[in-house]
Amino acid sequence: MSGGDAMDAVKKVHIRKNDIVKVMAGKEKGKVGRVLKIDRERGRILVEKINMVKRHLKPGKSHPQGGIVEKEAAMDLSNVLIMCDKCNLPTRIANPVDGTGNRSRACKRCGDVLETKRK
């Protein structure tokens, strides 16, 4: 077994696009935003209006004048927690299975079901 095999595995991610998350670590700690994109291979997440960086653009078709553009930068998945709709607190996600075999995403704090996934 080579040393790189463990790193090649894709980590299971409980956060999905359009979820509301709270940043728990880093310079943006405490801010809340909506998930725009998730990179499972790299373990990175893009959150709306969080971790803004400035990029210098040359003039082109999309930006005829060029200039400085602010956009979101990716941050590590471990730095965010999903926000529960019911208790309005950051929480981890449970995956309970009901009697019919349907799996759902639930809040670990209050037990409220966030979303049901059918088999």
FENHU-V426298 format. One record per pair of residues at least 12 apart in sequence whose ideal C-beta (glycine too) atoms are under 6 Angstrom apart, sorted by sequence separation. I is the first residue (numbers start at 0). J is the second residue. If there is no record, write none. Layout:
BEGIN
i->[I:I]
j->[J:J]
END
This chain:
BEGIN
i->[34:35:55:56:92:93:103:19:20:32:33:53:54:93:101:102:32:18:32:53:90:91:101:32:90:16:51:90:100:30:52:88:50:27:50:86:27:83:86:50:85:45:85:12:45:9:43:10:44:42:25:24:23:22:22:23:20:21:20:21:18:19:14:21:13]
j->[46:47:67:68:104:105:115:33:34:46:47:67:68:107:115:116:47:34:48:69:106:107:117:49:107:34:69:108:118:49:72:108:71:49:72:108:50:106:109:74:109:71:111:39:73:39:73:42:76:76:78:78:78:78:79:80:79:80:81:82:81:82:81:89:92]
END
